[in-house]
Amino acid sequence: MNLKRALLCLVVSLAAGCGGSSEKTDSTTPATTAITSTAFSNSYLPAQGGAVWRYDVADSSESITLSSSNVIKNNGQESVELTWDHSGYKQTLRQKNNAVYIDRIKLNQVTVDNKDYQVEVDLSENPVLLLPEYAVIGDMTGSDGYHDMKVKISPNVGPAYGEYTYEWSYKGAETVKTTTGSYEALHIRYRLILSISVTTQDYGTVHTQVDINQEFWLVPGIGIVKLADYSAASSTPFIAVLSGFNKYKNENNVIAPLPEKITIPSDSPWKNIHSFYKLNELYGNWENEYQCDSNTEYSPSFKLSLNENSYTLHTLVTNNESCNQAKAHEYIESGTYKLLGHDIIDTDYLRLELMPSSSEQNYYRFGNLVHNTHNFAYTHEINLASGKNGSLKLAVDTIPEKFINQRFYTNLKSAKAKAPNIEGLEKTALVYFRMYDDAMMIAPEEDFAGWGMQVWNDKHCDSILASQLKDISWDKPLQPLGYDPSYGIYFELKIKEGNTGCANVIIHKGNQQAVDDNMTLDLSAPLYSTITYQDTEISYN
């Protein structure tokens, strides 16, 4: 029996041709209240009776077609059968609540003992979700384990049964260029693994596994404009791109030639996914009040700022032994995030994958300290849920240095945004001044007493905020922000937008200068660029 070989050829290659294109007719008609040739309601799969899509196969002179049966409407659901011409591979799709499911897969030519059979797998009890109403961009996610399916082989060679598992992902909206036009499409990928067993009189029970691994690009009003199939045992996918569709309807609902361009509407849930998950209702500033809890070792409090593209999360962790916030550990991270959809465990929550812009090479300034913080180079997740009375529930899975390493829940209140602060919105640069003692060790803090920084703007270097410069003079230089045992004292420069990328500085103690000439610091230089003069070093970032 070469059932496995035949299934792999016919199912996985879709329409690549497996030696024969004969197609047996199927007279089975599902129970229905009406049969109509109107288009499938989902615009991304506008199937209808007599619809034919034609595709050019990449790196080949071959072309293939996909044809549609009439649309069957039954109790508020729609179903349609799509057939690929080369192999007689068919899929029955179901539309319900604007989502599309795979109900059945039928193979019209499977060879068993040198005889041709039909094989049909019925997934209708647990249909495979092919296209949800909307989805977030993400990696392949699987269904929960294996699901039973019915298997029918005719003529009957023995009892058949099976089960399947499934993965799916949405890759985003992408533009596909075809011979007829350029179209913005939903890019989806799915993988359906069918496990089939047939008990035969001559060969006992035969087991096989069929792997359907495909990508589709779907355009409203047209349907599949491109497909890629990875199921065959080939190092490269089988790719086909649309060359024609005979049932495209224009804005007047009249069949017309394919347009040169189609874009997905800007208000589509596939493009404005934040509003459909109501994440936009959580944009703004949120915070909770510090409360010392003697029943736990540490108490964290949070401030969260969230907008459409980025976030800032400020965490303050206090040791509850003393409940002294002066001894708290403060962490600030910011960056971009990705919406992952609803939390699998707590479905009221939305999951955000955080991608901090800071890494272990960056230095954070907490109060008047500069030190290397916890490694933020990896991504992690927080979870958000809207509450009552303008509140927000926050779930944080990890906090730096393992103060809390399990999910922590807290309620945040909406905080009114403060009036814009120009200086607060600008960048800062830290300039480090390092001196060595006789043993070539970093000099102690007291040896830096009296050293300050003169800084000014000119037409070549115009980067420092005027609000900072007004308080700086030769007699009253900028004072160091602090002392670091590895880098010496450091000064903070406040950089304005639209700057020239450099700063004029002199580090001096009275009339004693660290470097004889005035210095121009390149503010775009790598972190901690260092200039050395005799037994001193000046570094800046």
Residue pairs with C-beta under 8 A, 6 or more apart in sequence:
1 112
1 113
1 200
1 202
1 203
1 206
2 111
2 112
3 110
3 111
3 112
3 198
3 206
3 208
4 206
4 208
5 111
6 18
6 107
6 109
6 110
6 111
6 112
7 107
7 110
7 119
7 196
7 208
7 210
8 208
8 210
8 211
8 231
8 232
8 233
9 18
9 19
9 87
10 18
10 87
10 88
10 89
10 107
10 109
10 110
11 89
11 105
11 107
11 194
11 210
11 212
11 231
12 210
12 211
12 212
12 213
12 229
12 231
12 232
13 87
13 229
13 231
13 232
13 238
14 84
14 86
14 87
14 89
14 214
14 227
14 229
14 231
14 238
15 64
15 65
15 66
15 84
15 85
15 86
15 87
15 89
15 240
16 57
16 86
16 87
16 229
16 232
16 238
17 62
17 86
17 87
18 86
18 87
20 109
21 85
21 86
21 87
21 88
22 88
22 108
22 109
22 116
23 83
23 88
23 108
23 109
24 88
24 108
24 109
24 116
24 118
26 106
26 108
26 118
30 72
30 74
30 79
31 74
32 72
32 73
32 74
33 73
33 74
33 75
34 72
34 73
34 74
35 70
35 71
35 72
35 73
36 70
36 71
36 72
36 73
37 48
37 49
37 50
37 70
37 71
38 48
38 71
39 46
39 47
39 48
39 51
39 71
39 247
39 249
40 46
40 47
40 48
40 71
40 78
40 80
40 93
40 95
41 78
41 95
41 98
42 95
42 98
42 99
42 100
42 131
43 220
43 221
44 100
44 131
44 186
44 218
44 219
44 220
44 223
45 93
45 95
45 100
45 131
45 218
45 223
45 224
46 221
46 222
46 223
46 247
46 249
47 68
47 69
47 71
47 80
47 82
47 93
47 223
48 68
48 70
48 71
48 80
48 247
49 68
49 69
49 70
49 71
50 67
50 68
50 246
50 247
51 67
51 68
51 245
51 246
51 247
52 65
52 66
52 67
52 68
52 245
52 246
52 247
53 65
53 66
53 67
53 223
53 224
53 242
53 244
53 245
54 63
54 64
54 65
54 242
54 243
54 244
54 245
55 63
55 64
55 65
55 66
55 227
55 240
55 241
55 242
55 243
56 62
56 63
56 179
56 240
56 241
56 243
57 63
57 64
57 238
57 239
57 240
58 238
58 239
58 240
58 241
63 243
64 84
64 85
64 86
64 240
65 84
65 85
66 82
66 83
66 84
66 85
66 224
67 82
67 83
67 85
68 80
68 81
68 82
68 83
69 80
69 81
69 82
69 83
70 80
71 78
71 79
71 80
72 78
72 79
72 80
76 96
77 94
77 95
77 96
78 94
78 95
78 96
79 92
79 93
79 94
79 95
79 103
80 92
80 93
80 95
81 90
81 91
81 92
81 93
82 90
82 91
82 93
83 89
83 90
84 90
87 107
87 108
87 109
88 106
88 107
88 108
88 109
89 105
89 106
89 107
89 108
90 104
90 105
90 106
90 107
90 108
91 102
91 104
91 105
91 106
92 102
92 103
92 104
92 105
92 106
93 100
93 101
93 102
93 103
93 130
94 100
94 101
94 102
94 103
94 124
94 127
95 101
97 133
98 133
99 129
99 131
99 132
99 133
100 129
100 130
100 131
101 127
101 128
101 129
101 130
102 123
102 127
102 128
102 130
102 192
103 122
103 123
103 124
103 127
104 120
104 121
104 122
104 123
104 124
105 120
105 121
105 123
105 194
105 212
106 118
106 119
106 120
106 121
107 118
107 119
107 120
108 118
109 116
109 118
110 116
110 117
110 118
110 119
110 153
111 117
112 153
112 157
113 157
113 202
115 155
117 153
117 154
117 155
117 157
118 152
118 153
118 154
119 151
119 152
119 153
119 196
120 151
120 152
121 149
121 150
121 151
121 152
121 162
121 164
121 194
121 196
122 149
122 150
122 151
122 152
123 147
123 149
123 164
125 147
125 148
125 149
125 150
126 147
126 148
126 149
128 143
128 164
128 166
128 190
128 192
129 168
130 168
130 188
130 190
131 186
131 188
131 218
133 269
134 268
134 269
134 270
134 273
134 276
135 170
135 270
135 273
135 341
136 170
136 273
136 277
136 339
136 340
136 341
137 170
137 171
137 172
137 273
137 338
138 169
138 170
138 338
138 340
138 341
139 169
140 167
140 168
140 169
140 189
140 191
141 167
141 168
141 169
142 165
142 166
142 167
143 165
143 166
143 167
145 165
146 163
146 164
146 165
146 195
147 163
147 164
147 165
147 166
148 161
148 162
148 163
149 162
149 163
149 164
149 194
150 161
150 162
151 160
151 161
151 162
151 196
151 198
152 160
153 160
153 198
157 198
157 200
157 201
158 198
158 199
158 200
158 201
159 198
159 199
160 196
160 197
160 198
160 199
161 196
161 197
162 194
162 195
162 196
162 197
163 195
164 192
164 193
164 194
164 195
165 192
165 193
166 190
166 191
166 192
166 193
167 190
167 191
168 188
168 189
168 190
168 191
169 188
169 189
169 190
170 186
170 187
170 188
170 270
171 187
171 188
171 189
171 215
172 187
173 184
173 185
173 186
173 187
173 264
173 270
173 271
174 184
174 185
174 187
174 217
175 182
175 183
175 184
175 185
176 182
176 183
176 184
176 185
176 217
176 219
176 225
176 226
176 241
176 242
178 225
178 226
178 241
178 242
178 243
179 241
179 242
179 243
180 242
180 243
180 244
180 258
180 260
181 258
181 259
181 260
181 261
181 262
182 260
182 261
183 219
183 222
183 225
183 261
183 262
184 219
184 262
184 263
184 264
185 217
185 218
185 219
185 225
185 226
185 264
186 217
186 218
186 219
186 264
186 270
187 215
187 216
187 217
188 215
188 216
188 218
189 214
189 215
189 216
190 212
190 213
190 214
190 216
191 211
191 212
191 213
191 214
192 211
192 212
192 213
193 209
193 210
193 211
193 212
194 209
194 210
194 212
195 207
195 208
195 209
196 207
196 208
196 209
196 210
197 205
197 206
197 207
197 208
198 205
198 206
199 205
199 206
200 206
211 231
212 231
213 229
213 230
213 231
214 227
214 228
214 229
214 230
214 231
215 226
215 227
215 228
215 229
215 230
215 237
216 224
216 226
216 227
217 224
217 225
217 226
217 227
218 224
218 225
219 225
219 262
220 262
220 264
220 265
221 248
221 249
221 262
222 242
222 245
222 248
222 258
222 262
223 245
224 242
225 241
225 242
226 239
226 240
226 241
226 242
227 239
227 240
228 237
228 238
228 239
229 237
229 238
229 239
230 237
232 238
244 258
245 258
246 255
247 255
248 255
248 256
248 257
248 258
248 259
249 255
249 256
250 256
250 259
264 270
264 271
265 271
266 272
269 275
269 276
273 339
274 280
274 308
274 339
277 339
277 341
277 342
277 350
278 386
279 339
279 350
279 384
280 308
281 386
282 306
282 350
282 384
282 386
282 392
283 306
283 307
283 308
284 305
284 306
284 414
284 415
284 417
285 303
285 304
285 305
285 414
285 415
285 416
285 417
286 302
286 303
286 304
286 305
286 306
286 392
286 394
286 412
286 413
286 414
286 415
287 301
287 302
287 303
287 304
287 412
287 413
287 415
288 301
288 302
288 394
288 410
288 411
288 412
288 413
289 301
290 299
290 301
290 316
290 318
290 325
291 299
291 301
292 299
292 318
292 320
292 323
293 299
293 320
294 320
294 323
296 320
297 319
297 320
297 321
298 317
298 318
298 319
298 320
298 403
298 404
299 317
299 318
299 320
300 315
300 316
300 317
300 318
300 396
300 399
300 403
300 404
300 408
300 410
301 315
301 316
301 318
301 410
302 313
302 314
302 315
302 316
302 394
302 396
302 410
302 412
303 312
303 313
303 314
303 415
304 311
304 312
304 313
304 314
304 392
304 394
304 412
305 311
305 312
306 384
309 336
310 334
310 335
310 336
310 337
311 334
311 335
311 336
311 337
311 352
311 354
312 332
312 333
312 334
313 332
313 333
313 334
313 354
313 382
314 330
314 331
314 332
315 330
315 331
315 332
315 396
315 399
315 400
316 325
316 328
316 329
316 330
316 331
317 328
317 329
317 330
317 331
317 399
317 403
317 404
318 324
318 325
318 327
318 328
318 329
319 327
319 328
329 400
329 401
329 403
330 366
330 367
331 364
331 366
331 373
331 374
331 399
331 400
332 364
332 366
333 354
333 356
333 358
333 376
334 356
334 357
334 358
335 354
335 355
335 356
335 357
335 358
336 355
336 357
337 352
337 353
337 354
337 355
338 352
338 353
338 355
339 350
339 351
339 352
340 350
340 351
340 352
340 353
340 381
341 350
341 351
342 348
342 349
342 350
342 351
343 349
343 350
343 351
343 383
343 395
346 383
346 385
346 395
348 385
349 383
349 384
349 385
349 393
349 395
350 383
350 384
350 385
351 381
351 382
351 383
352 381
352 382
352 383
352 384
353 379
353 380
353 381
354 379
354 380
354 381
354 382
355 379
356 376
356 377
356 379
358 364
358 373
358 376
359 375
359 376
359 377
360 372
360 373
360 375
360 376
360 377
361 527
362 373
362 376
362 527
363 370
363 371
363 372
363 373
363 430
363 541
364 370
364 371
364 373
365 428
365 430
365 481
365 492
368 481
368 482
369 482
370 430
370 482
370 484
370 487
370 490
371 484
373 400
374 400
374 401
376 400
380 397
380 398
381 397
382 394
382 395
382 396
382 397
383 394
383 395
383 397
383 407
384 392
384 393
384 394
384 395
385 392
385 393
385 395
386 392
386 393
387 393
387 411
390 413
390 414
391 411
391 412
391 413
391 414
392 411
392 412
392 413
392 414
393 409
393 410
393 411
393 412
394 409
394 410
394 411
394 412
395 407
395 408
395 409
396 404
396 407
396 408
396 410
397 406
397 407
397 408
398 404
398 405
399 405
399 408
422 465
422 467
423 465
423 467
423 468
423 494
425 497
426 465
426 494
426 495
426 496
426 497
427 494
427 495
428 492
428 493
428 494
428 495
429 492
429 493
429 495
429 503
429 521
429 523
429 540
429 541
430 481
430 490
430 491
430 492
430 493
430 540
430 541
431 453
431 490
431 491
431 492
431 493
431 505
431 507
431 521
431 538
431 539
431 540
432 484
432 487
432 488
432 489
432 490
432 528
432 537
432 538
432 539
432 540
433 448
433 451
433 453
433 480
433 488
433 489
433 490
433 491
433 507
433 514
433 536
433 537
433 538
433 539
434 442
434 487
434 488
434 536
434 537
434 538
434 539
435 442
435 443
435 447
435 448
435 488
435 535
435 536
435 537
436 442
436 443
436 535
436 536
437 443
437 444
437 447
442 485
442 486
442 487
442 488
443 488
445 483
445 489
448 480
448 483
448 488
448 489
450 509
450 510
451 480
451 489
451 507
451 508
451 509
451 514
452 476
452 477
452 478
452 479
452 480
452 507
452 508
452 509
453 472
453 477
453 478
453 480
453 491
453 505
453 506
453 507
453 508
454 472
454 474
454 477
454 478
454 505
454 506
454 507
454 508
455 464
455 468
455 469
455 472
455 478
455 493
455 503
455 504
455 505
455 506
456 464
456 469
456 472
456 504
457 463
457 464
457 466
457 469
457 504
458 504
460 500
460 502
460 520
461 500
461 502
461 503
461 504
461 520
462 499
462 500
463 493
463 495
463 496
463 499
463 500
463 501
463 502
463 503
463 523
464 493
464 494
464 495
464 496
464 503
465 494
465 495
465 496
466 496
467 494
468 478
468 493
468 494
472 478
477 508
478 491
479 491
480 489
480 490
480 491
481 490
481 491
481 492
482 489
482 490
483 489
483 490
484 490
487 528
487 539
488 537
493 503
495 503
495 523
499 523
501 522
501 523
501 524
502 520
502 521
502 522
502 523
503 520
503 521
503 523
504 518
504 519
504 520
505 518
505 519
505 521
506 513
506 514
506 515
506 518
506 519
507 513
507 514
507 515
507 519
507 538
508 514
514 533
514 536
514 538
515 531
515 533
515 536
515 538
516 533
519 531
519 538
521 540
522 529
523 540
525 540
525 541
526 541
527 541
528 539
528 540
528 541
529 539
529 540
529 541
530 537
530 538
530 539
531 537
531 538
531 539
532 538
